[in-house]
Amino acid sequence: MKIIDEVRDNVRFPKGEDGVKTLKRMNEVHNKSAIWAINRVNICENLDIEILDIGFGGGQNLLNLRDKFKNSKLYGIDYSPTSLDVAKETTKNLKNIYLKIGDVSKKIEFDENKFDIITAFETLYFWENLNVAFSEIKRVLKPDGVFLLHLEGTTKKTLDEWSNGVNLKNKLNENEIYELLKQNGFKKVEIYALDSSEIRTFIAKKQ
Ligand SMILES: C[S@@+](CC[C@H](N)C(=O)[O-])C[C@H]1O[C@@H](n2cnc3c(N)ncnc32)[C@H](O)[C@@H]1O
C-alpha cells in the first residue's frame, strides 16, 4: 500500500502537501511539552548564546527557544526540504536565525565547540546512526554546553504501538537512552519527567 506508506512516513520525513499538514499539526501537538522541556535548561536567559535545533520540523521550537533566550542566535538542521520550507515560514519574523538542510547521522557542517545549547525534539526515533549523531553533537557542543533531548515516547509499549503508524528506526526506553548518552561521552545526564507521563527530557553535559 504505497499511499499509506507515504502518509505514515511524513512524521519521519515530511514531504509534499501531506508533509506540510503533518508539520503544522506537530507544531501544535508537541508545543506544550516542548515549552516545558526548554524550561529545564538552566542557562541565563539574557546571554548572547548560539543554539542549534536538530530536526526542527515545522519550526515551532525555534520560536519557543527565542521566547526564552531572547538574545540567542538560532541555527537549525533538518534533512527534509519540506520541513525547511515550513520552518522558514514559521520563523519568518525572527532575526538571527539560520536554517539549512542537514542530516545528524552524517557529518554536520558546523565548527567544533560552537553551540551553547543543542536541542532535539521528537526526532531521535528516526536517526539512522546514533553513534555518528552523538559524536557530531558532542563535537559541535561547547565544553560547558547543554544537549537537550526531548522524547514523548520512552517505553517499548508506546514505541511498538507507534510503529504501526510510523517508521521508527530507534525504539529506546528511558534507561537505554540514558546509557547511550553515557556511553557516548556525556558525563552528566539528568532526566526530567513531565507529570506522571512517559514524556522525558534528558539534559546531557560533556563535563
Ligand atoms: C516528528 S518530527 C519532529 C519535528 C519537531 N522537532 C517537533 O518536535 O515538532 C521529526 C523531524 O526530524 C527530522 N529528522 C529525522 N531524522 C533526521 C536526521 N537524521 N537529521 C535531521 N533531521 C531529521 C524530520 O525531517 C522531521 O522534520
The ligand as an ORCA input file, in Angstrom:
! r2SCAN-3c Opt
* xyz 0 1
  C       8.454     14.023     14.358
  S       9.225     15.375     13.550
  C       9.566     16.477     14.927
  C       9.659     17.914     14.482
  C       9.883     18.921     15.607
  N      11.176     18.755     16.235
  C       8.787     18.821     16.631
  O       9.060     18.485     17.796
  O       7.630     19.098     16.282
  C      10.843     14.758     13.143
  C      11.680     15.737     12.334
  O      13.042     15.276     12.383
  C      13.589     15.344     11.075
  N      14.677     14.342     11.012
  C      14.553     12.988     11.130
  N      15.750     12.383     11.046
  C      16.671     13.384     10.890
  C      18.080     13.396     10.742
  N      18.783     12.262     10.718
  N      18.708     14.595     10.630
  C      17.988     15.742     10.620
  N      16.639     15.791     10.737
  C      15.981     14.628     10.879
  C      12.413     15.069     10.141
  O      12.640     15.558      8.850
  C      11.280     15.814     10.867
  O      11.200     17.170     10.459
*
